[in-house]
Amino acid sequence: MTKKKLVPPDGGWGWVIMFAYALNNIVFIPIMQSFGLIFKDTFAMMGLSATDGAIIITSNAAAAMIMGLVNGPLLNRFSYRKVSFAGAIIIVIGIISTAFATKFEHFVITYGVITSIGMGVGMSSFPLAMNSYFVKNRSKATGFALTITGLGPILMPQLISLLLTLYSVQGAMLIVGAIAAHGLVAACLLQPVEWHMKVELIEEEEAVENEENEKRDEIKKEESHVALLENGNTRENYKKNLRRRSSIVDSNMSIDHDAETQSIYGYDAIPTIRKPSISDTVSGSRRRSASTSDRHSEPIKNKWWSSSTSVNSVHLGSSVKIFDERERDKIIETIDESQEETPTKCNERPLISPVYNPELSVKNEEKSRLTKILSNIVNFFDLSLLQDPRYVNIMIGVSLAIFAELNFSLLTPFILADIGLGTQEIATFLSVLSIVDLIFRFISPFVGDYFDATARVMYMISLAMLIVTRFTLLMFSEFGALLGVAAGLGIAKGVRTVYMTLVIPNYVPIERLASASGLQMMVNGFLILAGGPVLGVIRDATGSYAKCIYVMNMMTLSTLIMWTMEMIYLRIKERKRQTPTEEKG
């Protein structure tokens, strides 16, 4: 006997999504990187200093990442197609407005704010769409998309140079704005994944095993939810929060696996806030099977993030059961049952003192309002992700690595100039780096599959390679040797680019990926704003970029140390957990 199950297509229209992702990156990323090439002469004519130019460029990069904080709520409220379309429109408006900029403030508003808002809002939609379509072939699809993306930094500077030769700066920016409008086409290609879900037949034994795994996942989630109750939430507020975070499904209806999968992977539906009533939850609990009470009676020992099997509980492979409507009702049922066990009557309030105290009542009301406001903020931005120490460790590590790599990429021409290379030699160095980078973006997914390595392990390997190649850049001054260093940097960057985008999606469930990525981008933005000037101070104080490279390598090394310690800790914990089981056996 077989059962039907809806799964992401892992191909089909997913390859169109991959193309849309690549098209969006080709259009927008090189344009942002070539901003200095377009306006370097204009800034000189306007009398803007290098500091002014740096503020404009840095504000654009940082603001786009800080905007990631609202990406999660936007993508959860609307579909990724709507959000990406709106972001593309904002980017086009910002670029065209920048063409007419004549003052520093004008550049900050049009390029540093408007364009960056569009980048921050629109760019995050495409990785979410592709992660929704691909599971097994995710690394390959990401590798193909980023390989095509690598053509942009090679071709766009040449095109912009040609436009500046044929037209004025203003005319070139208007044409660039028209090119950016192709992002609207890419956004239109992002069809909801539920349109393309495919039916997969599974054997009855496998279905039973999946159901058992789902039950274990439900227990873990219930443990984490009950832990929230212990942290001070009242039962009634907790039930309201659960219903706010759930999708539009009647809690009194049973949900089959297919419909549930569609609701999980589809982002077109607009969630509504539904207030629960006691009668609903009580009647719902009466309709439940009595067998669920056995599972709820089990003692709660650990939160889900302290379990050695937490990877399986939040991995995308099991994410279709997270925040399940049935699970929500079961938790509410448990709460209601615990209330029914108390000797109080329905209309009694045992927690309220029989003596009325006006001052105490006002204080409790103010405290309740503050708690409600803070709870709404946490729910809106999904800040409960920060309760997971593994996610926080991953997020901080990725942010440190991105900060180091971004600053190194921006400083590479200046570092090479300090070594003594001319303009043509620097251009050749960067071309070799980009070509090797492009090749290994295509190769690295197959290498990872061959060694059966996780995205995080491959990313750590690329970070180790970056540390070594950055150091070797300071050891050579001959052009031939430096080209070898460029090839090494290209290999490391190619692997890093592919697997950097998979580290968080491979840990966070798909329905929380938007919020997780948004928090990640926000941390990146603040780190760039705070740390960027520090490297400039080091350069001015030492007169060389060598110390800057040391600082960047130390930050990258910090990521490797944090993640290695986490892996060792989990491995030891897993062995301790398995040892008593083997002794009993």
ZAMARGU-4260 file (C-alpha; in steps of 0.2 Angstrom, whole numbers, plus 5000, padded with zeros to 4 digits):
<rodrens>
0) 5000/5000/5000 | 5007/5017/4995 | 5003/5035/5001 | 5004/5051/4991 | 5015/5065/4997
5) 5017/5083/4989 | 5036/5088/4988 | 5045/5102/4980 | 5049/5099/4961 | 5068/5099/4963
10) 5068/5104/4945 | 5055/5108/4932 | 5050/5126/4934 | 5064/5127/4947 | 5076/5129/4934
15) 5067/5144/4928 | 5068/5151/4946 | 5087/5148/4945 | 5088/5158/4929 | 5078/5172/4937
20) 5089/5172/4952 | 5104/5173/4940 | 5096/5187/4929 | 5092/5197/4944 | 5110/5196/4951
25) 5118/5200/4934 | 5107/5215/4932 | 5109/5223/4950 | 5125/5217/4958 | 5137/5223/4944
30) 5128/5240/4943 | 5131/5242/4962 | 5149/5237/4960 | 5152/5249/4946 | 5145/5264/4954
35) 5162/5271/4958 | 5168/5268/4940 | 5153/5279/4934 | 5154/5293/4946 | 5173/5294/4950
40) 5175/5309/4938 | 5159/5317/4943 | 5164/5317/4962 | 5180/5326/4957 | 5171/5339/4947
45) 5158/5342/4961 | 5172/5343/4974 | 5167/5328/4984 | 5181/5321/4995 | 5185/5302/4996
50) 5177/5302/5013 | 5161/5308/5005 | 5162/5295/4991 | 5165/5282/5004 | 5150/5287/5015
55) 5139/5286/4999 | 5145/5269/4995 | 5145/5262/5012 | 5128/5268/5017 | 5121/5259/5001
60) 5129/5243/5006 | 5125/5244/5025 | 5107/5251/5023 | 5103/5237/5011 | 5108/5224/5023
65) 5100/5232/5038 | 5084/5232/5028 | 5085/5213/5030 | 5076/5215/5047 | 5059/5219/5038
70) 5062/5206/5024 | 5055/5192/5035 | 5039/5200/5039 | 5037/5206/5021 | 5040/5189/5014
75) 5028/5181/5027 | 5015/5194/5024 | 5016/5194/5005 | 5023/5182/4992 | 5041/5182/4986
80) 5036/5187/4969 | 5027/5203/4975 | 5041/5208/4986 | 5054/5206/4973 | 5043/5215/4960
85) 5042/5230/4972 | 5060/5230/4976 | 5065/5230/4957 | 5054/5245/4955 | 5062/5254/4970
90) 5079/5250/4963 | 5075/5257/4945 | 5068/5273/4953 | 5083/5275/4964 | 5096/5273/4949
95) 5086/5284/4937 | 5085/5298/4951 | 5104/5296/4954 | 5107/5301/4936 | 5101/5318/4940
100) 5110/5320/4957 | 5121/5336/4959 | 5124/5337/4977 | 5131/5325/4991 | 5114/5325/5000
105) 5105/5320/4984 | 5117/5305/4981 | 5114/5299/4999 | 5095/5300/4997 | 5094/5292/4979
110) 5108/5280/4980 | 5112/5278/4998 | 5094/5276/5004 | 5081/5273/4990 | 5092/5261/4979
115) 5098/5252/4995 | 5080/5249/5001 | 5076/5241/4984 | 5091/5230/4985 | 5088/5225/5003
120) 5070/5221/5000 | 5070/5213/4983 | 5086/5203/4983 | 5081/5191/4997 | 5066/5185/4988
125) 5076/5175/4975 | 5086/5164/4987 | 5070/5160/4996 | 5061/5156/4980 | 5075/5144/4975
130) 5076/5136/4992 | 5057/5133/4991 | 5059/5124/4974 | 5075/5114/4977 | 5079/5101/4991
135) 5090/5088/4984 | 5097/5098/4970 | 5099/5114/4980 | 5118/5115/4979 | 5118/5112/4961
140) 5105/5125/4957 | 5114/5137/4968 | 5130/5134/4959 | 5123/5136/4942 | 5114/5152/4947
145) 5130/5159/4954 | 5140/5154/4940 | 5129/5164/4928 | 5130/5178/4940 | 5149/5178/4939
150) 5147/5184/4921 | 5140/5200/4927 | 5156/5208/4935 | 5166/5203/4920 | 5154/5210/4906
155) 5146/5225/4915 | 5162/5236/4918 | 5166/5235/4900 | 5148/5240/4895 | 5148/5254/4907
160) 5165/5260/4900 | 5158/5260/4883 | 5142/5269/4888 | 5153/5283/4897 | 5163/5285/4880
165) 5147/5286/4870 | 5136/5296/4882 | 5137/5308/4897 | 5137/5301/4914 | 5119/5306/4915
170) 5115/5296/4899 | 5125/5281/4905 | 5115/5280/4921 | 5098/5282/4912 | 5103/5267/4901
175) 5109/5257/4917 | 5092/5261/4924 | 5084/5253/4909 | 5095/5238/4911 | 5090/5237/4929
180) 5072/5236/4924 | 5075/5218/4918 | 5074/5214/4937 | 5055/5216/4934 | 5055/5201/4922
185) 5065/5191/4934 | 5052/5195/4948 | 5038/5189/4936 | 5046/5172/4934 | 5044/5168/4953
190) 5029/5158/4952 | 5022/5151/4969 | 5030/5134/4973 | 5012/5126/4976 | 5009/5128/4958
195) 5022/5115/4954 | 5022/5103/4968 | 5024/5085/4962 | 5016/5070/4970 | 5028/5057/4977
200) 5022/5039/4981 | 5029/5032/4997 | 5027/5014/5004 | 5017/5011/5019 | 5032/5006/5030
205) 5041/5022/5025 | 5025/5032/5028 | 5023/5025/5046 | 5042/5029/5049 | 5039/5047/5043
210) 5024/5048/5054 | 5034/5042/5069 | 5048/5055/5065 | 5034/5068/5064 | 5027/5063/5081
215) 5045/5065/5088 | 5046/5082/5080 | 5030/5087/5087 | 5035/5082/5105 | 5051/5092/5103
220) 5041/5107/5097 | 5029/5106/5112 | 5044/5106/5124 | 5050/5122/5116 | 5033/5130/5117
225) 5030/5125/5135 | 5047/5132/5139 | 5040/5149/5132 | 5026/5147/5145 | 5039/5145/5159
230) 5047/5161/5153 | 5032/5171/5159 | 5019/5170/5145 | 5001/5167/5151 | 4991/5153/5144
235) 4979/5165/5136 | 4993/5176/5128 | 5002/5160/5122 | 4987/5153/5113 | 4984/5170/5105
240) 5002/5170/5099 | 5000/5152/5092 | 4985/5157/5082 | 4993/5173/5076 | 5008/5163/5069
245) 4997/5150/5061 | 4991/5150/5043 | 4973/5152/5037 | 4967/5135/5042 | 4952/5131/5053
250) 4958/5123/5069 | 4944/5112/5070 | 4947/5103/5054 | 4959/5089/5051 | 4973/5093/5039
255) 4980/5080/5027 | 4998/5080/5022 | 4996/5087/5005 | 4986/5102/5010 | 4998/5105/5024
260) 5013/5105/5012 | 5005/5117/5001 | 5002/5129/5015 | 5019/5128/5021 | 5028/5131/5005
265) 5016/5144/4998 | 5018/5162/5002 | 5004/5169/4992 | 4991/5167/5006 | 4989/5182/5017
270) 4989/5177/5036 | 4975/5184/5047 | 4974/5186/5065 | 4961/5175/5073 | 4956/5177/5091
275) 4953/5160/5100 | 4939/5157/5111 | 4938/5145/5126 | 4924/5136/5118 | 4933/5133/5102
280) 4948/5126/5111 | 4937/5115/5123 | 4926/5109/5109 | 4942/5105/5099 | 4950/5096/5113
285) 4934/5085/5115 | 4935/5080/5097 | 4953/5075/5099 | 4958/5057/5101 | 4962/5052/5119
290) 4978/5044/5113 | 4986/5061/5112 | 4986/5063/5130 | 4999/5049/5133 | 5011/5059/5123
295) 5008/5075/5132 | 5010/5066/5149 | 5029/5063/5145 | 5040/5073/5155 | 5049/5088/5147
300) 5068/5086/5149 | 5077/5097/5137 | 5073/5112/5125 | 5074/5107/5106 | 5090/5117/5104
305) 5099/5107/5117 | 5096/5090/5109 | 5109/5082/5100 | 5096/5078/5086 | 5091/5096/5084
310) 5098/5096/5066 | 5085/5084/5061 | 5071/5093/5070 | 5074/5109/5061 | 5082/5103/5045
315) 5072/5107/5029 | 5069/5089/5026 | 5057/5089/5041 | 5052/5107/5040 | 5035/5103/5032
320) 5029/5098/5050 | 5035/5114/5059 | 5021/5125/5066 | 5009/5112/5060 | 4990/5117/5064
325) 4987/5100/5072 | 5002/5102/5083 | 4996/5119/5088 | 4979/5112/5093 | 4987/5098/5103
330) 4997/5111/5113 | 4982/5121/5116 | 4972/5105/5121 | 4986/5101/5134 | 4984/5118/5141
335) 4965/5117/5142 | 4966/5100/5150 | 4978/5107/5163 | 4966/5121/5167 | 4952/5108/5168
340) 4961/5098/5181 | 4962/5113/5193 | 4948/5114/5206 | 4942/5131/5201 | 4926/5135/5192
345) 4925/5143/5175 | 4920/5160/5181 | 4933/5160/5195 | 4950/5169/5194 | 4961/5162/5207
350) 4976/5172/5203 | 4968/5189/5207 | 4968/5195/5225 | 4951/5197/5233 | 4956/5214/5239
355) 4955/5227/5226 | 4970/5238/5225 | 4969/5252/5212 | 4988/5256/5211 | 4992/5238/5209
360) 4979/5236/5195 | 4986/5251/5186 | 5004/5244/5187 | 4998/5227/5181 | 4989/5235/5167
365) 5005/5245/5162 | 5015/5229/5163 | 5003/5220/5153 | 5003/5233/5139 | 5022/5233/5139
370) 5023/5214/5138 | 5010/5214/5124 | 5020/5227/5114 | 5037/5217/5116 | 5028/5201/5112
375) 5021/5209/5096 | 5039/5215/5091 | 5046/5197/5094 | 5032/5189/5084 | 5033/5202/5070
380) 5052/5200/5067 | 5052/5182/5073 | 5066/5186/5086 | 5063/5169/5094 | 5076/5163/5082
385) 5089/5171/5094 | 5084/5158/5107 | 5093/5145/5097 | 5111/5146/5101 | 5116/5136/5086
390) 5107/5148/5074 | 5116/5163/5084 | 5133/5154/5082 | 5130/5151/5063 | 5124/5169/5061
395) 5138/5177/5070 | 5151/5167/5061 | 5144/5170/5044 | 5143/5189/5048 | 5161/5190/5053
400) 5167/5180/5037 | 5156/5191/5026 | 5163/5207/5034 | 5181/5201/5031 | 5178/5196/5013
405) 5169/5211/5008 | 5182/5223/5015 | 5196/5212/5007 | 5187/5213/4990 | 5185/5232/4991
410) 5203/5234/4997 | 5212/5222/4985 | 5216/5236/4971 | 5224/5247/4985 | 5234/5232/4992
415) 5240/5228/4975 | 5245/5246/4972 | 5255/5246/4988 | 5264/5231/4982 | 5269/5241/4967
420) 5258/5234/4953 | 5252/5246/4939 | 5234/5249/4933 | 5235/5236/4919 | 5243/5223/4930
425) 5230/5225/4944 | 5216/5223/4930 | 5224/5207/4925 | 5225/5201/4943 | 5207/5204/4945
430) 5202/5196/4929 | 5212/5180/4933 | 5203/5180/4950 | 5186/5182/4942 | 5188/5169/4929
435) 5194/5156/4941 | 5180/5161/4953 | 5168/5158/4939 | 5175/5141/4935 | 5174/5135/4953
440) 5157/5141/4956 | 5152/5128/4943 | 5163/5114/4949 | 5161/5116/4968 | 5143/5108/4970
445) 5150/5093/4961 | 5165/5092/4973 | 5154/5094/4988 | 5142/5080/4982 | 5157/5068/4978
450) 5164/5070/4996 | 5146/5070/5003 | 5151/5086/5013 | 5138/5097/5020 | 5137/5115/5015
455) 5144/5121/5031 | 5159/5110/5030 | 5163/5116/5012 | 5161/5134/5018 | 5173/5131/5032
460) 5186/5124/5020 | 5184/5139/5008 | 5187/5151/5023 | 5203/5141/5028 | 5209/5143/5009
465) 5205/5162/5010 | 5215/5164/5026 | 5230/5156/5018 | 5229/5165/5001 | 5227/5182/5009
470) 5243/5179/5019 | 5252/5173/5004 | 5247/5190/4995 | 5259/5198/5007 | 5274/5186/5004
475) 5276/5189/4985 | 5280/5205/4974 | 5283/5197/4957 | 5269/5198/4945 | 5269/5179/4940
480) 5268/5173/4958 | 5254/5185/4962 | 5244/5178/4947 | 5246/5161/4956 | 5239/5169/4972
485) 5225/5177/4961 | 5220/5159/4956 | 5220/5153/4974 | 5209/5167/4979 | 5198/5163/4964
490) 5196/5145/4970 | 5192/5149/4988 | 5180/5163/4982 | 5171/5151/4970 | 5168/5138/4984
495) 5163/5151/4997 | 5151/5160/4985 | 5141/5144/4982 | 5140/5137/5000 | 5139/5153/5009
500) 5121/5155/5003 | 5117/5137/5009 | 5123/5137/5027 | 5108/5146/5035 | 5095/5138/5023
505) 5101/5120/5027 | 5098/5123/5046 | 5083/5134/5047 | 5066/5128/5041 | 5059/5135/5025
510) 5045/5145/5033 | 5057/5154/5045 | 5071/5156/5032 | 5065/5174/5027 | 5066/5180/5045
515) 5083/5171/5048 | 5090/5179/5032 | 5084/5196/5037 | 5092/5195/5054 | 5108/5189/5046
520) 5108/5204/5034 | 5104/5216/5048 | 5119/5210/5058 | 5130/5211/5042 | 5125/5229/5040
525) 5128/5235/5057 | 5145/5226/5057 | 5150/5234/5041 | 5145/5251/5048 | 5155/5249/5064
530) 5170/5239/5057 | 5173/5248/5041 | 5180/5264/5048 | 5191/5254/5060 | 5201/5246/5045
535) 5203/5264/5038 | 5210/5270/5055 | 5222/5255/5055 | 5228/5259/5037 | 5231/5277/5042
540) 5240/5273/5058 | 5252/5260/5050 | 5254/5266/5033 | 5251/5249/5026 | 5237/5237/5022
545) 5246/5222/5030 | 5239/5225/5047 | 5222/5226/5039 | 5224/5209/5031 | 5229/5202/5048
550) 5213/5209/5056 | 5202/5202/5042 | 5210/5185/5044 | 5208/5185/5063 | 5189/5188/5060
555) 5188/5174/5048 | 5198/5162/5059 | 5186/5167/5073 | 5172/5159/5063 | 5181/5143/5060
560) 5185/5142/5079 | 5167/5145/5084 | 5160/5132/5072 | 5173/5119/5076 | 5170/5121/5095
565) 5151/5119/5092 | 5154/5103/5081 | 5165/5095/5094 | 5153/5099/5108 | 5139/5091/5098
570) 5149/5076/5094 | 5154/5073/5112 | 5136/5075/5117 | 5130/5063/5104 | 5142/5050/5111
575) 5137/5052/5129 | 5119/5050/5123 | 5123/5034/5113 | 5133/5026/5127 | 5119/5023/5140
580) 5108/5016/5125 | 5122/5004/5120 | 5124/4998/5138 | 5106/4995/5140 | 5105/4985/5124
</rodrens>
